[in-house]
C-alpha cells in the first residue's frame, strides 16, 4: 500500500520506526521484536539509513524481509554524498522488492572524506524528491519536518520554507522529528498552513527510556523539551533510578499520543528504538488497538 493513499482515508493510524542492527548476527532477535510489535497493526514501518549510504545494504535487506512479512515498508534514503547511480540502484532494488514508499532525506555529511567532497546533484532533500518524482513516479514520498529548526537553518522562517519546498517538489507527506510538547506540533501545523502547505505532517513520538538517552537525543537532535518534563525526568532518576524514568516516560508518551490524536494529528509515528516492552506498554496506556 502507498502511504499517500492511506493518508487520504482520513483515519488516524500508527506507524513504527526501526533501525537495522549493526551486526547480522542480531537480525533474528530484531525480527522477533518486529513480529512482537505487529500486534499493534502498524499502518507502515520505516527503516533507517546510514549517512552517505553507509548502511544502505542493511536497510535494503531489512526492508525486503519486512515486506516479505507482509508489512507496508518505508525505507529511509539519504542523498548527501551519494551518486545518482547509487540512488537509482537503491530505488530499483526497492521496486523489485515491491516497496512503494520511501522517506527522502538529505542526511548528515558522510564520514568518508572522499564522499564529503563529492559534488553531485543531491545537495538538499528537495533535490532527491525531484529525482524520485521524475524517475520513479510510482513511489509515495515522505520527507522530514523539523519543529525546532534544523541546526543549519538560520531561522524558523527559513526552516519552514525549506519544508514547504520539499513538499512542493513532489513529496506526499512529512514525518516530524521528536515531539515532546503537542502544543509545539499544533503551532507548527498552523505555521505551515499559513504558508499554503496542506499536506499531512505526522508527529514523531519517542518514549523517554533513560535520562542518559534523553540527554544524548536532545544533544544530537536539538529538539525542544518542556522544562517541567525534563525536571520530572531528573527527579524520577534521582529518587527511583532508571526504572522510575522509564515509567515516567511511558506515562508521558501515552498521554501525549492521546492529546495529539484528539487535536487532529493524522497519525502517530512511534520511534521504537527496537524496544518491544516499552512500545507495547505505551500503546496499551494510549489505547492503541491491537
C-alpha positions in Angstrom: 0.0 0.0 0.0 1.1 3.5 -0.7 1.2 5.7 2.4 -0.2 8.6 0.3 -3.4 6.5 -0.3 -3.6 5.6 3.4 -3.5 9.3 4.4 -6.4 10.1 2.1 -8.7 7.9 4.1 -8.6 10.4 7.0 -8.5 7.6 9.6 -5.8 8.0 12.4 -3.1 5.4 12.3 0.1 4.4 13.9 3.5 3.7 12.3 6.7 2.3 13.7 10.3 3.2 13.1 13.1 0.6 13.3 16.9 0.8 12.8 18.8 -2.1 11.3 21.1 -3.8 13.8 24.8 -3.3 13.0 25.6 -7.0 13.0 23.7 -9.6 11.0 24.0 -12.0 14.0 21.5 -9.7 15.7 18.9 -9.9 13.0 17.0 -12.9 14.3 16.4 -11.1 17.6 15.4 -7.9 15.6 12.8 -9.8 13.5 11.5 -11.2 16.8 11.0 -7.7 18.0 9.2 -6.7 14.8 7.0 -9.7 15.0 6.0 -8.9 18.6 5.1 -5.4 17.6 2.8 -6.5 14.8 0.1 -6.8 17.4 -0.2 -3.0 17.2 -1.2 -3.4 13.5 1.0 -0.5 12.3 -0.1 1.1 9.0 3.5 1.1 7.9 7.0 0.6 9.3 10.1 2.7 8.4 13.7 1.6 8.3 16.6 4.0 9.0 19.5 4.6 6.6 23.2 5.4 7.3 24.8 8.8 6.4 26.2 8.9 2.9 24.7 5.4 2.2 26.9 3.8 4.9 24.3 1.2 5.8 22.2 1.1 2.7 22.8 -2.7 2.2 21.4 -3.4 5.7 18.5 -1.1 5.1 17.7 -2.8 1.8 17.9 -6.3 3.3 15.8 -5.4 6.3 13.2 -3.7 4.1 13.0 -6.7 1.9 12.5 -9.0 4.8 9.8 -6.8 6.5 8.0 -6.5 3.1 8.1 -10.3 2.8 6.5 -10.5 6.3 3.5 -8.6 4.8 4.3 -5.2 6.3 4.0 -1.9 4.4 7.5 -0.5 4.5 9.1 2.9 4.1 12.9 2.8 4.0 14.9 6.0 4.6 17.1 7.2 1.8 19.8 9.8 2.4 21.4 11.6 -0.6 24.2 13.9 0.6 27.5 12.5 -0.8 25.6 9.9 -2.8 25.9 9.4 -6.5 23.0 9.5 -8.9 23.9 5.9 -9.9 23.8 4.6 -6.3 20.4 6.3 -5.6 18.9 4.9 -8.8 20.2 1.4 -8.0 18.8 1.6 -4.5 15.4 2.6 -5.8 15.5 0.0 -8.5 16.0 -2.6 -5.8 13.1 -1.3 -3.8 10.8 -1.5 -6.8 11.9 -5.1 -7.4 11.1 -5.9 -3.8 7.6 -4.5 -4.2 8.3 -1.5 -1.9 6.1 1.6 -2.8 7.2 4.2 -0.2 10.4 6.0 0.6 11.5 8.7 3.1 13.7 11.2 1.2 16.3 12.8 3.4 19.4 14.9 2.9 21.2 13.1 5.7 24.3 14.0 7.7 27.6 14.6 5.9 29.3 11.2 5.3 32.4 10.2 7.3 34.4 9.3 4.2 36.4 12.4 3.2 36.1 11.5 -0.5 32.3 11.4 -0.2 32.3 14.7 1.7 34.0 16.4 -1.2 31.8 14.9 -3.9 29.8 17.5 -5.8 26.7 16.0 -7.2 23.1 16.8 -7.9 21.9 16.0 -4.4 22.7 18.8 -2.0 19.2 19.0 -0.4 16.4 16.6 0.3 14.3 18.6 -2.2 16.8 17.5 -4.9 16.2 13.9 -4.0 12.5 14.4 -4.0 12.5 15.8 -7.5 14.7 13.0 -8.7 12.4 10.3 -7.3 9.3 12.0 -8.6 10.7 12.4 -12.1 12.3 8.9 -12.5 10.3 6.7 -10.0 6.9 8.4 -10.1 5.1 5.4 -8.6 6.7 5.9 -5.2 4.9 7.6 -2.3 7.4 10.0 -0.9 7.8 11.3 2.6 10.2 13.9 4.0 11.3 15.1 7.4 9.8 18.1 9.2 11.6 20.0 12.0 9.5 21.6 14.7 12.7 23.0 16.1 14.6 24.3 13.1 17.3 22.2 11.6 20.7 23.1 13.1 21.8 24.5 9.8 18.7 26.7 9.3 19.3 30.4 10.0 15.7 31.0 11.3 12.3 29.4 12.0 11.1 31.1 8.8 13.9 29.6 6.7 13.3 26.2 8.1 9.5 26.3 7.4 10.2 27.4 3.9 12.6 24.5 3.3 10.0 22.0 4.4 7.5 23.7 2.0 10.0 23.4 -0.8 10.4 19.7 -0.2 6.7 19.1 -0.2 6.1 21.2 -3.3 8.9 19.3 -5.0 6.7 16.2 -5.0 6.6 14.8 -1.5 3.2 13.5 -0.4 3.7 13.9 3.4 6.2 14.7 6.1 7.2 13.0 9.4 8.3 15.2 12.2 11.3 14.9 14.3 10.7 14.3 18.0 7.6 16.0 19.5 7.7 16.4 23.3 5.1 19.2 23.5 1.9 18.7 21.5 1.3 22.4 21.6 4.5 22.9 19.6 3.3 20.4 17.0 0.0 22.2 16.5 1.7 25.6 16.3 3.9 24.2 13.6 0.9 22.9 11.7 -0.7 26.4 11.9 2.5 28.0 10.6 2.7 25.5 7.7 -0.9 26.0 6.8 -0.3 29.8 6.7 2.4 29.1 4.1 -0.1 27.3 2.0 1.0 23.8 2.9 -1.9 21.4 3.3 -0.2 18.0 3.0 -0.2 15.7 6.1 2.5 16.0 8.7 2.8 13.1 11.1 4.1 13.8 14.7 7.0 11.6 15.8 6.8 10.4 19.4 9.8 8.8 21.3 9.1 7.4 24.7 11.8 8.5 27.2 13.6 5.5 28.4 16.5 6.8 30.4 18.0 10.2 31.5 21.2 9.4 29.6 19.5 8.5 26.3 17.3 11.7 26.6 20.3 13.9 27.1 22.0 12.2 24.1 19.0 12.6 21.9 18.5 16.2 22.8 22.2 17.0 22.1 22.0 15.3 18.7 18.6 16.5 17.5 18.4 19.9 19.1 14.7 19.2 19.9 12.9 21.2 22.5 11.6 19.6 25.7 9.3 21.3 28.2 11.3 22.3 31.3 8.7 20.7 33.5 9.1 17.4 31.8 12.9 17.4 31.9 12.8 18.3 35.6 10.3 15.5 36.2 12.6 13.0 34.5 15.6 14.2 36.5 13.6 13.9 39.7 12.4 10.4 38.8 16.0 9.4 38.1 17.2 10.8 41.4 14.5 9.2 43.5 13.8 5.9 41.7 16.6 5.4 39.2 16.3 4.1 35.6 13.1 2.2 36.2 11.3 5.2 37.5 12.4 7.2 34.5 11.1 4.6 32.1 7.7 4.6 34.0 7.5 8.4 33.7 8.4 8.2 30.0 5.7 5.7 29.3 3.1 7.7 31.1 4.1 10.9 29.3 4.3 9.4 25.8 0.9 7.7 26.1 -0.8 11.0 27.3 1.0 12.8 24.5 -0.3 10.4 21.9 -3.9 10.9 23.1 -3.5 14.7 23.0 -2.1 14.7 19.5 -4.8 12.5 18.1 -7.6 14.3 19.9 -6.2 17.5 18.4 -6.4 16.2 14.9 -3.0 14.7 14.1 -3.4 12.3 11.1 -1.5 9.6 12.9 1.4 8.8 15.2 4.9 7.8 14.1 6.4 5.9 17.1 10.2 5.8 17.3 10.6 2.3 18.8 14.4 2.2 19.4 13.8 -1.5 18.7 12.2 -1.9 22.1 9.2 -4.2 22.4 8.4 -3.8 26.1 8.3 0.0 26.1 6.3 0.3 22.9 3.7 -2.2 23.9 3.2 -0.5 27.3 2.9 2.9 25.7 0.4 1.5 23.2 -1.7 -0.1 25.9 -1.7 3.1 28.0 -2.6 5.2 25.0 -5.4 2.9 24.0 -3.9 1.9 20.6 -5.9 -1.0 19.3 -4.1 -4.3 18.9 
